[in-house]
Structures are given as structure tokens and as C-alpha cells.
Amino acid sequence: MEPKLYDTIIVGGGPGGYTAALYTARAGLSTLVIEKLSPGGQMATTDQVDNYPGFPEGVNGFELAMKMQESAQRFGAETHYGEAVKLELAVSPKRIVTDSGEFLAKTVILSTGASPRELGVAGEQELRGKGVSYCATCDGMFYKDKTVAIVGGGNTAAADALYLSKLCKKVYLIHRRDTLRASRVYLEPLKSRENIEFVWDSEVTALHHEEKLTGVTVRNKKTSEEQIFSCDGLFVAVGNVPNSGLFAGQVNLTENGYVDADETTRTNLPGVFAIGDVRNKPLRQIITAAADGAVASQFAEEYVSLQGESITE
């Protein structure tokens, strides 16, 4: 049986993906979102989103993700839960193979996001879920009244430190520089939390463990002095790696692995667009991903129109 042909298939159901789905479906294009796990991507793991317009009291990330999905589905967008394992993007129609089905598309919008960057310390992967975590809001409750360390100096690390300070007895915030890169809005709240201790100019060089993590060795980059901090959990917040391996070799990537697409979201392949955190861009936020989705939908609709009438049931 021939796979179903859609006007637009969006690979990834984060805020960019479902914004694109809302716009394309509302424009009358048959639209499918392929999502591996659940709507929202990294947004869905955020306990409190305070910088998305329209929610003056903030909103839970998973709740916002569900609302975005519902908005797109209201206009007929479909969701297929499965992992994309192969993309054929240079052909027409384009072919998407998942672990549970195949689909064809006139246009494809890549919205695969990015994954947390690892420290690269020995034993890190083995201790994942046994003391090493990359999501404070996902795993923070496991460390209630315990001692944890966070590595990083950006907004994610700062937000994680504030969140965990409400749950944990002690929070070490380890950063390789002597000042945080995080937005100013985080600085005063961080300084005011008595159970947060800053560990400046330092990096984690070793993980101590039995069955689970018991502590970390931290080396001062200026003095080379090493110190062991006892802790029950280590939260890594040192940036992300773009999820672009699936289409490397087809779509042009930057040297860091991000899709080389400009503000039109067009890639080097006709009818293929890239949005959200996987795209090379100066700011990666929920609102910029959503903006990408709106932009991509405009050009996807234009491409479909040039190829002929859209597919109807």
C-alpha cells in the first residue's frame, strides 16, 4: 500500500513544530507532525515558563505544549507518534520512514531540536539516572532534602539552581568562569538563596560513585587545585547539541552541526525548511522557535502552491 502523501510533514513536535502545524493546517494544507515522545520537546520538561507572552503568571511547559498541539489539531493537523529513522529529502515527493510507518510529503519542516551536551567525564553515561541528570524539573524531586551540584553558567543552569534550591538541602553551582552568563533577572534571586554556593573558575574532572553518584572532583582552572564535593546528584546544564544527524549529508550544516538556514528557514534543498533549536540562529527560545514555525509555514504553503493543488481527502 502506497504511503499517504501530505502537503507538509513536520519532524518534531516542539513549539516550532506545532506552530508550523497550526499555520499550515489553518491554511488548508494536509499536515502531519511526527513526534518521538510527547509534544513540547525540551519545553515540556520546564516546570515554569515565565517568558512566553500571554501568561502573566507563567505557565507549565508541558501544559503549554499540550495547548499548542490542541491548537494545531483544531485545524486538522495530525500527530504520528514514532521515531523518524530515515529521511529522503532530495526526492519528490519526500519520504519519511519512522519505526512504525512510512509517509510522503511535498514539503518537510525539520524541527528536531537539540539534546543536552554531556560533560565528557568518565562514567557519565553509566551514571545517567543514577545521580547524573540533564533535566532538573524532570528529576529534581528525587533529590528532595539532599545535596546536588549543577554545572553551567547560562540561563538553564541558573533556572535549575533556583528550582533545586526549593527542594534540596544544598546546591553547588559550578561554573568555569568567574561570572555567570545568565540573564540579570536570575542574579539577585540566586545570591539571595542561602543554600546555593557558587564554585567559580572550576570544572568537574571526575565522578565518584558506588551504585549511585556520591560526589564529584572539581578542579580550579586558575590554581589547578582539586576539591571533592560530596553530593547525591549532578545536573549538567552546559548547552545543547543539535539533533541533525538524521539528515546530515542531505541538508547543509554548520561546523557545529546546526542546519544552515537563514531567516526564511529555507535549507539548500527545495521544499525543506528548518526551524527552532536545530537551526543556526543567535537566540534559542520558545518564542523564536514559534516564530520560525510561522515563517516556515508561509514558505511551505508557497512551495506547495507552486507545485500544484494541495492534496485533499
C-alpha positions as a Markdown table, in Angstrom:
| # | Residue | x | y | z |
|---|---|---|---|---|
| 1 | Met | 0.0 | 0.0 | 0.0 |
| 2 | Glu | 1.4 | 3.4 | -1.0 |
| 3 | Pro | 2.3 | 5.6 | 2.0 |
| 4 | Lys | 0.0 | 8.6 | 2.5 |
| 5 | Leu | 1.1 | 11.8 | 0.9 |
| 6 | Tyr | 0.9 | 15.1 | 2.9 |
| 7 | Asp | 1.4 | 18.6 | 1.8 |
| 8 | Thr | 3.6 | 19.2 | 4.9 |
| 9 | Ile | 5.3 | 16.8 | 7.3 |
| 10 | Ile | 6.9 | 18.3 | 10.4 |
| 11 | Val | 9.6 | 16.2 | 12.0 |
| 12 | Gly | 9.5 | 17.1 | 15.7 |
| 13 | Gly | 6.6 | 18.3 | 17.9 |
| 14 | Gly | 8.2 | 21.2 | 19.9 |
| 15 | Pro | 6.9 | 24.7 | 20.0 |
| 16 | Gly | 8.3 | 25.4 | 16.5 |
| 17 | Gly | 6.8 | 22.2 | 15.1 |
| 18 | Tyr | 3.3 | 22.8 | 16.4 |
| 19 | Thr | 3.3 | 26.4 | 15.5 |
| 20 | Ala | 4.2 | 25.4 | 11.9 |
| 21 | Ala | 1.4 | 22.8 | 12.1 |
| 22 | Leu | -1.1 | 25.3 | 13.3 |
| 23 | Tyr | -0.3 | 27.7 | 10.4 |
| 24 | Thr | -0.1 | 25.1 | 7.6 |
| 25 | Ala | -3.3 | 23.3 | 8.7 |
| 26 | Arg | -5.1 | 26.6 | 9.0 |
| 27 | Ala | -4.0 | 27.4 | 5.5 |
| 28 | Gly | -5.6 | 24.2 | 4.3 |
| 29 | Leu | -2.5 | 22.1 | 3.8 |
| 30 | Ser | -2.7 | 18.5 | 4.9 |
| 31 | Thr | -0.3 | 18.4 | 7.8 |
| 32 | Leu | 1.4 | 15.7 | 9.8 |
| 33 | Val | 3.6 | 16.1 | 12.9 |
| 34 | Ile | 6.0 | 13.2 | 13.6 |
| 35 | Glu | 6.9 | 13.2 | 17.3 |
| 36 | Lys | 9.1 | 10.7 | 19.0 |
| 37 | Leu | 7.9 | 11.1 | 22.6 |
| 38 | Ser | 5.4 | 13.8 | 23.6 |
| 39 | Pro | 4.6 | 17.3 | 22.5 |
| 40 | Gly | 6.8 | 20.2 | 23.5 |
| 41 | Gly | 10.4 | 18.9 | 23.3 |
| 42 | Gln | 12.6 | 20.4 | 25.9 |
| 43 | Met | 9.9 | 22.9 | 26.7 |
| 44 | Ala | 7.7 | 20.1 | 28.1 |
| 45 | Thr | 10.4 | 19.4 | 30.8 |
| 46 | Thr | 10.3 | 23.0 | 32.1 |
| 47 | Asp | 8.3 | 23.5 | 35.3 |
| 48 | Gln | 7.7 | 27.2 | 34.9 |
| 49 | Val | 7.8 | 29.2 | 31.7 |
| 50 | Asp | 7.8 | 32.9 | 32.5 |
| 51 | Asn | 9.0 | 34.5 | 29.2 |
| 52 | Tyr | 6.3 | 33.4 | 26.8 |
| 53 | Pro | 3.7 | 36.2 | 26.1 |
| 54 | Gly | 0.1 | 35.8 | 27.2 |
| 55 | Phe | 0.8 | 34.1 | 30.5 |
| 56 | Pro | 1.4 | 36.8 | 33.1 |
| 57 | Glu | 1.7 | 34.3 | 36.0 |
| 58 | Gly | 3.8 | 31.9 | 33.9 |
| 59 | Val | 2.8 | 28.5 | 32.6 |
| 60 | Asn | 3.9 | 24.9 | 33.0 |
| 61 | Gly | 5.9 | 23.8 | 30.0 |
| 62 | Phe | 4.0 | 20.6 | 29.4 |
| 63 | Glu | 0.7 | 22.4 | 29.7 |
| 64 | Leu | 1.8 | 24.9 | 27.1 |
| 65 | Ala | 2.9 | 22.1 | 24.8 |
| 66 | Met | -0.5 | 20.4 | 25.0 |
| 67 | Lys | -2.2 | 23.7 | 24.2 |
| 68 | Met | 0.0 | 24.2 | 21.2 |
| 69 | Gln | -0.8 | 20.7 | 20.0 |
| 70 | Glu | -4.5 | 21.2 | 20.5 |
| 71 | Ser | -4.4 | 24.5 | 18.6 |
| 72 | Ala | -2.9 | 22.7 | 15.6 |
| 73 | Gln | -5.3 | 19.8 | 15.8 |
| 74 | Arg | -8.2 | 22.1 | 15.9 |
| 75 | Phe | -7.5 | 22.9 | 12.2 |
| 76 | Gly | -6.9 | 19.3 | 11.2 |
| 77 | Ala | -3.2 | 18.7 | 11.9 |
| 78 | Glu | -2.4 | 15.1 | 12.7 |
| 79 | Thr | 0.2 | 13.7 | 15.0 |
| 80 | His | 2.1 | 10.4 | 14.5 |
| 81 | Tyr | 4.0 | 9.1 | 17.5 |
| 82 | Gly | 7.1 | 7.4 | 16.3 |
| 83 | Glu | 10.8 | 8.0 | 15.8 |
| 84 | Ala | 12.0 | 9.1 | 12.3 |
| 85 | Val | 14.7 | 6.7 | 11.3 |
| 86 | Lys | 15.3 | 7.7 | 7.6 |
| 87 | Leu | 14.6 | 10.8 | 5.6 |
| 88 | Glu | 14.9 | 11.1 | 1.8 |
| 89 | Leu | 14.7 | 14.9 | 1.3 |
| 90 | Ala | 16.2 | 15.4 | -2.2 |
| 91 | Val | 13.4 | 13.5 | -4.0 |
| 92 | Ser | 9.9 | 14.5 | -4.9 |
| 93 | Pro | 7.8 | 13.6 | -3.0 |
| 94 | Lys | 10.0 | 13.4 | 0.0 |
| 95 | Arg | 10.0 | 10.2 | 2.0 |
| 96 | Ile | 10.0 | 9.9 | 5.8 |
| 97 | Val | 10.4 | 6.5 | 7.4 |
| 98 | Thr | 9.6 | 6.0 | 11.1 |
| 99 | Asp | 9.9 | 3.0 | 13.3 |
| 100 | Ser | 6.2 | 2.5 | 12.9 |
| 101 | Gly | 5.3 | 3.6 | 9.4 |
| 102 | Glu | 6.2 | 5.5 | 6.2 |
| 103 | Phe | 4.9 | 8.8 | 4.9 |
| 104 | Leu | 5.3 | 11.0 | 1.8 |
| 105 | Ala | 5.4 | 14.8 | 1.7 |
| 106 | Lys | 5.6 | 17.7 | -0.7 |
| 107 | Thr | 7.4 | 19.7 | 1.9 |
| 108 | Val | 9.3 | 18.8 | 5.1 |
| 109 | Ile | 9.9 | 21.1 | 8.1 |
| 110 | Leu | 12.8 | 19.9 | 10.3 |
| 111 | Ser | 12.0 | 20.7 | 13.9 |
| 112 | Thr | 14.2 | 18.1 | 15.6 |
| 113 | Gly | 15.6 | 20.5 | 18.3 |
| 114 | Ala | 18.7 | 19.8 | 20.3 |
| 115 | Ser | 19.8 | 17.5 | 23.1 |
| 116 | Pro | 21.7 | 18.3 | 26.3 |
| 117 | Arg | 25.5 | 18.4 | 25.9 |
| 118 | Glu | 27.4 | 16.0 | 28.1 |
| 119 | Leu | 30.5 | 16.9 | 30.2 |
| 120 | Gly | 32.5 | 14.0 | 28.7 |
| 121 | Val | 33.7 | 12.8 | 32.1 |
| 122 | Ala | 34.4 | 9.1 | 32.7 |
| 123 | Gly | 31.4 | 7.3 | 34.0 |
| 124 | Glu | 28.9 | 10.0 | 33.0 |
| 125 | Gln | 26.8 | 7.8 | 30.7 |
| 126 | Glu | 26.8 | 4.9 | 33.1 |
| 127 | Leu | 25.6 | 7.1 | 35.9 |
| 128 | Arg | 22.8 | 8.7 | 33.9 |
| 129 | Gly | 19.7 | 8.1 | 36.0 |
| 130 | Lys | 21.9 | 7.1 | 38.9 |
| 131 | Gly | 22.8 | 10.5 | 40.1 |
| 132 | Val | 23.6 | 12.3 | 36.8 |
| 133 | Ser | 20.8 | 14.2 | 35.2 |
| 134 | Tyr | 20.2 | 16.7 | 32.4 |
| 135 | Cys | 16.8 | 17.9 | 33.5 |
| 136 | Ala | 16.2 | 19.5 | 36.9 |
| 137 | Thr | 12.4 | 19.7 | 36.6 |
| 138 | Cys | 12.2 | 16.1 | 35.5 |
| 139 | Asp | 14.4 | 14.6 | 38.3 |
| 140 | Gly | 14.6 | 17.3 | 41.0 |
| 141 | Met | 12.1 | 15.6 | 43.3 |
| 142 | Phe | 14.3 | 12.6 | 43.6 |
| 143 | Tyr | 16.8 | 14.8 | 45.5 |
| 144 | Lys | 14.4 | 16.4 | 48.0 |
| 145 | Asp | 16.4 | 17.4 | 51.1 |
| 146 | Lys | 19.6 | 16.2 | 49.6 |
| 147 | Thr | 22.8 | 17.8 | 48.2 |
| 148 | Val | 23.2 | 18.4 | 44.5 |
| 149 | Ala | 25.7 | 20.1 | 42.1 |
| 150 | Ile | 24.9 | 21.9 | 38.9 |
| 151 | Val | 27.4 | 22.5 | 36.1 |
| 152 | Gly | 26.9 | 25.5 | 33.9 |
| 153 | Gly | 26.6 | 29.3 | 33.8 |
| 154 | Gly | 23.7 | 30.1 | 31.4 |
| 155 | Asn | 20.0 | 30.6 | 31.9 |
| 156 | Thr | 19.3 | 26.9 | 32.1 |
| 157 | Ala | 21.8 | 26.4 | 34.9 |
| 158 | Ala | 20.6 | 29.5 | 36.8 |
| 159 | Ala | 16.9 | 28.4 | 36.5 |
| 160 | Asp | 17.9 | 24.9 | 37.6 |
| 161 | Ala | 19.7 | 26.2 | 40.6 |
| 162 | Leu | 16.7 | 28.3 | 41.7 |
| 163 | Tyr | 14.3 | 25.4 | 41.2 |
| 164 | Leu | 16.5 | 22.9 | 43.0 |
| 165 | Ser | 17.2 | 25.3 | 45.9 |
| 166 | Lys | 13.5 | 25.0 | 46.8 |
| 167 | Leu | 13.8 | 21.2 | 47.1 |
| 168 | Cys | 17.4 | 20.4 | 48.1 |
| 169 | Lys | 19.3 | 21.0 | 51.3 |
| 170 | Lys | 22.4 | 22.3 | 49.4 |
| 171 | Val | 23.1 | 23.3 | 45.8 |
| 172 | Tyr | 26.6 | 23.8 | 44.4 |
| 173 | Leu | 26.6 | 25.9 | 41.2 |
| 174 | Ile | 29.9 | 25.1 | 39.4 |
| 175 | His | 30.9 | 27.4 | 36.6 |
| 176 | Arg | 34.1 | 27.5 | 34.5 |
| 177 | Arg | 34.2 | 31.3 | 34.6 |
| 178 | Asp | 34.1 | 33.9 | 37.5 |
| 179 | Thr | 30.7 | 35.3 | 36.4 |
| 180 | Leu | 27.5 | 33.8 | 35.1 |
| 181 | Arg | 26.4 | 34.2 | 31.5 |
| 182 | Ala | 22.8 | 34.0 | 32.7 |
| 183 | Ser | 20.3 | 36.9 | 32.3 |
| 184 | Arg | 20.4 | 39.5 | 35.0 |
| 185 | Val | 16.9 | 38.6 | 36.2 |
| 186 | Tyr | 18.4 | 35.4 | 37.7 |
| 187 | Leu | 21.3 | 37.0 | 39.6 |
| 188 | Glu | 19.7 | 38.6 | 42.6 |
| 189 | Pro | 17.4 | 35.6 | 43.3 |
| 190 | Leu | 20.5 | 33.3 | 43.1 |
| 191 | Lys | 22.5 | 35.4 | 45.5 |
| 192 | Ser | 19.6 | 35.6 | 48.0 |
| 193 | Arg | 19.3 | 31.8 | 48.3 |
| 194 | Glu | 21.3 | 30.8 | 51.3 |
| 195 | Asn | 21.6 | 27.1 | 50.3 |
| 196 | Ile | 23.2 | 28.0 | 46.9 |
| 197 | Glu | 27.0 | 28.0 | 46.9 |
| 198 | Phe | 28.9 | 29.3 | 43.9 |
| 199 | Val | 32.1 | 27.4 | 42.8 |
| 200 | Trp | 33.8 | 29.7 | 40.3 |
| 201 | Asp | 36.5 | 29.1 | 37.7 |
| 202 | Ser | 36.0 | 25.4 | 38.1 |
| 203 | Glu | 35.2 | 22.3 | 36.1 |
| 204 | Val | 34.2 | 18.7 | 37.1 |
| 205 | Thr | 37.0 | 16.3 | 36.4 |
| 206 | Ala | 35.8 | 13.1 | 38.0 |
| 207 | Leu | 32.7 | 11.4 | 39.3 |
| 208 | His | 32.7 | 9.4 | 42.5 |
| 209 | His | 30.2 | 6.6 | 42.9 |
| 210 | Glu | 29.3 | 3.2 | 44.2 |
| 211 | Glu | 26.0 | 2.1 | 42.7 |
| 212 | Lys | 25.0 | 5.8 | 42.5 |
| 213 | Leu | 26.8 | 9.1 | 42.4 |
| 214 | Thr | 28.4 | 10.0 | 45.8 |
| 215 | Gly | 30.4 | 13.1 | 44.8 |
| 216 | Val | 32.5 | 15.0 | 42.2 |
| 217 | Thr | 36.0 | 16.2 | 41.9 |
| 218 | Val | 36.3 | 19.8 | 40.9 |
| 219 | Arg | 39.4 | 21.4 | 39.6 |
| 220 | Asn | 40.0 | 25.2 | 39.8 |
| 221 | Lys | 41.1 | 26.3 | 36.3 |
| 222 | Lys | 43.3 | 29.1 | 37.7 |
| 223 | Thr | 45.1 | 27.3 | 40.5 |
| 224 | Ser | 44.7 | 23.7 | 39.4 |
| 225 | Glu | 43.7 | 22.9 | 43.0 |
| 226 | Glu | 41.3 | 20.0 | 43.2 |
| 227 | Gln | 38.5 | 19.5 | 45.7 |
| 228 | Ile | 35.9 | 16.8 | 46.3 |
| 229 | Phe | 32.3 | 17.8 | 46.8 |
| 230 | Ser | 30.0 | 15.2 | 48.3 |
| 231 | Cys | 26.7 | 15.2 | 46.5 |
| 232 | Asp | 23.8 | 12.9 | 45.7 |
| 233 | Gly | 23.1 | 14.4 | 42.3 |
| 234 | Leu | 24.8 | 16.2 | 39.4 |
| 235 | Phe | 22.8 | 18.3 | 37.0 |
| 236 | Val | 24.5 | 19.1 | 33.7 |
| 237 | Ala | 23.5 | 22.3 | 32.0 |
| 238 | Val | 26.3 | 23.2 | 29.6 |
| 239 | Gly | 24.4 | 23.7 | 26.4 |
| 240 | Asn | 22.9 | 21.5 | 23.7 |
| 241 | Val | 23.9 | 19.5 | 20.6 |
| 242 | Pro | 21.6 | 19.9 | 17.6 |
| 243 | Asn | 19.7 | 16.8 | 16.6 |
| 244 | Ser | 20.8 | 16.9 | 12.9 |
| 245 | Gly | 22.5 | 13.5 | 12.4 |
| 246 | Leu | 19.4 | 12.1 | 10.7 |
| 247 | Phe | 19.7 | 14.4 | 7.7 |
| 248 | Ala | 23.5 | 15.2 | 7.7 |
| 249 | Gly | 24.8 | 14.8 | 4.2 |
| 250 | Gln | 21.5 | 16.0 | 2.7 |
| 251 | Val | 20.9 | 19.4 | 4.3 |
| 252 | Asn | 23.8 | 21.8 | 4.7 |
| 253 | Leu | 25.1 | 22.1 | 8.3 |
| 254 | Thr | 27.4 | 24.5 | 10.1 |
| 255 | Glu | 30.6 | 23.2 | 11.6 |
| 256 | Asn | 28.7 | 22.9 | 14.9 |
| 257 | Gly | 26.0 | 20.7 | 13.3 |
| 258 | Tyr | 23.2 | 23.2 | 13.1 |
| 259 | Val | 21.2 | 23.5 | 9.9 |
| 260 | Asp | 22.4 | 26.3 | 7.7 |
| 261 | Ala | 19.1 | 28.0 | 7.1 |
| 262 | Asp | 18.5 | 31.8 | 7.1 |
| 263 | Glu | 15.6 | 33.8 | 8.5 |
| 264 | Thr | 13.4 | 32.4 | 5.7 |
| 265 | Thr | 14.1 | 28.9 | 7.3 |
| 266 | Arg | 14.8 | 27.6 | 3.8 |
| 267 | Thr | 17.6 | 25.0 | 3.5 |
| 268 | Asn | 19.7 | 24.1 | 0.5 |
| 269 | Leu | 17.0 | 21.6 | -0.6 |
| 270 | Pro | 13.8 | 22.8 | -2.3 |
| 271 | Gly | 10.8 | 22.3 | -0.1 |
| 272 | Val | 12.8 | 21.6 | 3.0 |
| 273 | Phe | 12.8 | 24.0 | 5.9 |
| 274 | Ala | 14.5 | 24.1 | 9.4 |
| 275 | Ile | 13.1 | 25.7 | 12.5 |
| 276 | Gly | 13.8 | 26.0 | 16.2 |
| 277 | Asp | 16.8 | 24.9 | 18.1 |
| 278 | Val | 18.2 | 22.8 | 15.2 |
| 279 | Arg | 18.6 | 25.9 | 13.0 |
| 280 | Asn | 21.7 | 28.1 | 13.1 |
| 281 | Lys | 20.5 | 31.2 | 14.9 |
| 282 | Pro | 21.6 | 33.8 | 17.6 |
| 283 | Leu | 18.8 | 33.1 | 20.2 |
| 284 | Arg | 17.1 | 29.8 | 21.0 |
| 285 | Gln | 13.9 | 30.3 | 23.0 |
| 286 | Ile | 10.3 | 29.1 | 22.8 |
| 287 | Ile | 9.2 | 32.3 | 21.2 |
| 288 | Thr | 11.9 | 32.2 | 18.5 |
| 289 | Ala | 11.1 | 28.6 | 17.7 |
| 290 | Ala | 7.4 | 29.5 | 17.4 |
| 291 | Ala | 8.4 | 32.4 | 15.1 |
| 292 | Asp | 10.4 | 30.1 | 12.9 |
| 293 | Gly | 7.4 | 27.8 | 12.6 |
| 294 | Ala | 5.2 | 30.7 | 11.4 |
| 295 | Val | 7.8 | 31.7 | 8.9 |
| 296 | Ala | 8.4 | 28.2 | 7.6 |
| 297 | Ser | 4.7 | 27.6 | 7.1 |
| 298 | Gln | 4.5 | 30.7 | 4.8 |
| 299 | Phe | 7.2 | 29.3 | 2.5 |
| 300 | Ala | 5.9 | 25.8 | 2.7 |
| 301 | Glu | 2.5 | 27.0 | 1.6 |
| 302 | Glu | 4.1 | 29.0 | -1.2 |
| 303 | Tyr | 6.1 | 25.9 | -2.3 |
| 304 | Val | 3.0 | 23.7 | -2.3 |
| 305 | Ser | 1.1 | 26.2 | -4.4 |
| 306 | Leu | 3.8 | 26.3 | -7.0 |
| 307 | Gln | 3.8 | 22.5 | -7.2 |
| 308 | Gly | 0.1 | 22.4 | -7.9 |
| 309 | Glu | -3.2 | 22.0 | -6.0 |
| 310 | Ser | -2.9 | 20.7 | -2.4 |
| 311 | Ile | -3.9 | 17.2 | -1.5 |
| 312 | Thr | -7.4 | 16.8 | -0.3 |
| 313 | Glu | -9.1 | 13.8 | 1.2 |
